């Protein structure tokens, strides 16, 4: 009895869906929730609405703040790198089931995965000011433990 689960092509398609498609959908939903939350919190703090009168009707146009635009750019970048980096290796595996794929193409898709992971990590370091500040302090002052004034005074005694 031959089931669909024993078919290698179906197994690879299933793996592609589990590794690329479902995390992509979850990422889109979570990013939309985060963006909506940031947008609503910034509107509570500082209203960005501009009332314009057109044909005696009050229309409300919402402006995106630079913070929201920067957040949206980062979300789109990370999402695009995830899809562009991890999608090809699974698509190559599916295509390899039907057509012989040269090992160079497979190696390039693996390299693309590694480059995508590296670029997301570098992006985190570049765009996270607190992390950058923490690491630069640690590098400049060494990895020693910061002690409180009371601890230092206790050592002097």
N, C-alpha and C positions, 0 to 999 in steps of 0.2 A: 504494500500500500504506500503510495507516494503522496506525501502531503506537501502543502505549499511551504511549510517551515523547513523542509529538507532541501528545497530548491536554493542553491547558492545565490542566484540572482535576487530572489525574493528576500533572502537574508541580508544581502548587501543594501537593498533598497530600504528595508526595515531599519537597518543600522543608520543609513543616511538620514532617514526621517527622525530617528531618535536623537541623533547627534547634531544635526544641523537645523532641521525644520522646527521641531518642538522648542528647543532653546531659543530660536529666533522669535517665535511667537511669544514666548514668556518674556523675553527681553523687550519686545515692542510694548507689551502690556505694562510691564514694570516701568519702563522709561516714560510711557504716557502718563502713568500715575504720578511718577516723580515730577515730571514737568508740570502737570496740572496742580500738584501741591505747591511747588515753588511759585508758580504763576499766581495762585490764589493767595498765598501768604504775602507776596510782594504787593498785590493789589490792596490787601488789608493795611499794610504798612504805609504804602505810598500810592494813592490812586493814579493810574496812568491813563485814565479815560479823557478823551477830548470830545467835547460836545460840539457838534457842527449842526447848523441849521440848513437843511436842504428841502426846498418845497414846503416850508413851514412844518417840517417834521424833524424831531430831534433824533439824530442818528448818533450812535456811540461807536467810536472807532478805538480799538484797543491797540496801543503801541507796545511793542516788545522792548523790554529794557536790554541794555547791553549784557547784563548778567544772564538773562534768559536766552539771548541769542548765543552766548558763549556756551551755556549748558546744552542747548540744542545741537550746536556744532560738535561738541564732545560726544554726545550720545550717538549722533549720526556717524561720526568717525569710528567709534568703537564698534558699532553695529556693522558698518561696511567692512571693517577689517576682519571681524569675526566671520561674516559670510564669505568674503573674498579669500580669506586664508584657510578656513576649514572646509568650505564647500567643495573645492576642486579635488581634494584627495579622495573624498567619498564618491564623487561623480566619476573620477578615473577608475575607481574600483568597480563601479557598476558597469561602465563602458568596457572595462577589461574582461568582463564576463562574456561579452559578445564579439569584441574585436581585440586583437592583440595590441596592447599599448606598449610602446617602447619604454625600456627601463629609465631612460633619461626623462621622459615625461612624468613618470611616477616619482622619480627623485626630485624633479622640480616642484611637484605638488607637495611633497614632504617638506622641502625647503621653504615653500610658501607658507605652510603651517607654522613652521618655526619662526619665520620672519614676522608673521602676524602676531604671534605670542610676544615676541620681543618688542614689536612696535607698540602694543598695548601697554606693556610694562614701562617702556620709555615714556609713553604718553602720560601715564600716571605720574611719573616722577617730574615731568616737565610742567604739567598743569596743576599739580597739587602743591600749593604754596607752603602749607604747614609741613608736609613731608620733606620738601626741599630744604626748608629752614632748619628742621630738626637734623637732617643728615649733614647739612653743611656745618652746623654747630658741632656735631659729633666728630666730623672729620677734622675741623680746625682745632678743637680742644681735646681730641683723643676720645677713646671709648671709655674713659674712666667714669666711675659713678659719681654723680653730683651729690654732695653731702650738705645737710642743713647746717646753719650757723651753730646750733646747739651741739651737733655731733662734732664739729671741728673744735669747739671750745672744750668739750669733754676730753679730746685727745691731747690738748695742750696741758691740761692739769696733770 
